[in-house]
Each structure stands twice: as C-alpha cells, then as structure tokens.
Amino acid sequence: MTEIETKTDRASESAAKRDAPAMTVILPVQGTPPGPQKSLDHLAAQTVCDQLEVIVLVDGRTSRDLASAEYSGFWDYRVIDVDDIRVRGESMAAGVRHARAAIVALTEDHVFTEPDWAEALLRAHEGDVAAVGPVVCNANPITAVSCADFIVGYGPWIEGRRTGAVDMLPGHNSSYKREVLLSYGDRLDAMLEAETVLHWDLRSRGHSLLVEPGAVINHSNFVSWGGWVPVLYHSGRAFAGARVSIERWSAGRRLLYFLGGPLIPWVRFSRYFFTAPPDVRRKHFPLRVVIVLLGALHIDAAGQMIGYVRGRGRSEGLLVELELARLER
C-alpha cells in the first residue's frame, strides 16, 4: 500500500491556518472518469472545501489520471494505492488509518454531494454522536429498476422520511468519529465490510447514530436488470456471510435464518412501505416500482440464504467490482 501523489495548496490562506483538516472524505475508485471525476467535482464545490482532506483509494485496475488531478481547493488531496480495491473492508480501513481528520466520511464514485453536505455533517458531529448519515436522493429516477434499486439500498433514508436518531445509517455514505472506528483495532476491516453490522454494534455499545437533514447526497442506481441482478444476489450473500462471521453465529442459528429466508422480502418491504409517510409512498412506490421491488428483494433474500449456510464466498469482491464505476456500464 503506497501513497501515489499528494496535491496540496499550502498557499491558500484559509488552509494555512489549520494544522489538520476538519473532515477526511474517503472515495474508493475503480476504472476511469467520468464517474469518479464527477464525484470529485461535487466535493470540490463544498462550502467548506478548504477544510476537507480527500483520499482516493485505487489499485492496479484504476486509471492513473486521478493521481495527477489538480484539486488545490481541498485542505489536501491524496491518492492511496491499496492491494485490491475489491476487498472493501480492508481498503476502507486503510483509508481510515491514513486519515488526518477527527471526522471520516465515506462516499462512492456514483454519489454526488450537495454543496452543504460536508458543512452539515461537521455541524452534526459537534454533538455526542458516533456516526452521522445523510438524506439520500435518487440521482437517476428514469426506470422502474433504478427507482426500486434506490429503495432497496436507501429506502429508510430517502428525502421526506424521519431524520434524527436512528439505529442504522446509509451504507458506504456515512461519516464517523475516527477514534470510534479505530477503537475496533484489527476488527475494523471486517466491520467495514458490512456497515449495517457495524451500526448495530455501535448501538449495542451505547453510541448514538444520527441522520442529518442538511446533509444531502444524490445516489446513481442501476437502470436495467442485467447489471442489477448479480449485485442483488452478491449483496445479500456478502451481508449474511459477514454477519455470520463477525457475530460468530452457531450452526443452529445459521440454519434458522436459512429456513426463515423466504420471509425476508416481506419483512423488508413492510419496513420500506408501511413506515413511509403518505407523500413518500405516493412518490416512490407506484405499482410498477413495487412489482420490481418485490422481485429484487427475493433475489437478495436468496443471496442471504446462501450466505447464512455457506458464508460470503467470493461475493464481497465481486460486489465491489460490480458496484464501482457503474456509470461506465
């Protein structure tokens, strides 16, 4: 793991006054622009851009154009070479350990932040919270698949839903107190492979999680079944396998969850639909989207059932490869 290049504008008067950034943003990248470039441009448009350290994680599959990019408005901009970007937990943990800010925010190469996103997260972190997540908007509501994908991934945090204290936050797109993450030591790699499990563990330790309404992101989703189906399956299997491993489930508990697998789609759909305010249901749950959503949840559940009895297999690496650089496919 090496640092490829650093681009810092120390001549900036506002940046020169600070010994450390206010927040480090970690962006894993695979492939080439325009996806990562667009995400970086949105980060560069933040109202507190000069307080942000941006760390881009790459491996040998990534274009080196990003290493030479000029982003002098950031407190610092670094490209870090990791062994394999597809090993998500290990890669993200490496980014956390390289971070120099007390607050660490995770993002993706198909996510576009609103200008006040970072400022709102920093303001929320002034309170006694371990992690703060954003409100999520659909960046491409153009097909029933993209609308259903949006709900599957971010249904509990879409605009119009309840904000404030929660039990879970948006995966891959939330922010954390760095010291809280580092307290996991060698376990951090595993915890960042399945952030839902991380959030449950943080809550069990008495930490508070918060959704900040002023922090808004726009998430790009898959638009066709061809690209989405393998993601659904591998996402389900990776989540279940990570949960079994991290929480050290017994064989009996794994079998119980396998047998209960057919109920998973209906439980999840109920959480998305019946907890949503009426205006959110009208906007995000037309019949055509509901039909696609139920089909998708059954594919995800099939992946979970396999993951509970056979572990995650190669699903984690395949999932990252399928998700990253999605704007290019």
Number of C-alpha atoms within 10 A of each C-alpha: 12 10 16 13 15 17 18 18 18 15 9 14 10 11 21 13 9 12 10 17 21 21 28 30 23 29 24 27 28 24 20 16 18 14 21 25 17 15 19 22 13 17 24 20 15 20 15 21 26 22 23 26 25 27 23 22 24 28 22 13 12 18 14 15 10 19 20 13 16 13 20 17 22 25 28 24 24 23 27 22 22 21 14 16 24 24 19 22 20 22 25 23 23 19 26 25 11 15 20 18 21 16 25 26 25 20 19 21 26 22 24 24 24 17 19 18 23 28 19 19 27 19 12 20 20 8 10 11 16 22 27 29 30 28 26 25 22 21 17 15 19 12 15 23 22 24 26 28 27 24 23 19 16 19 22 23 23 24 17 17 15 16 18 11 14 17 16 23 26 22 19 21 22 20 29 23 18 21 14 16 22 14 10 12 10 11 15 19 19 20 22 22 25 23 22 19 20 21 24 15 15 19 16 11 9 9 16 19 24 25 24 20 21 18 23 23 24 18 21 22 26 25 18 13 16 9 14 18 16 18 23 24 24 28 26 27 30 27 25 27 26 23 24 21 15 15 10 11 13 11 11 9 14 21 15 14 17 19 12 12 19 15 12 18 20 14 11 15 18 12 13 18 18 10 14 20 12 11 11 15 15 11 8 21 20 12 11 13 19 18 14 17 23 17 15 22 24 20 19 25 27 21 26 28 26 21 27 29 19 14 21 25 14 12 23 23 17 17 22 20 19 17 20 20 22 17 15 10 7
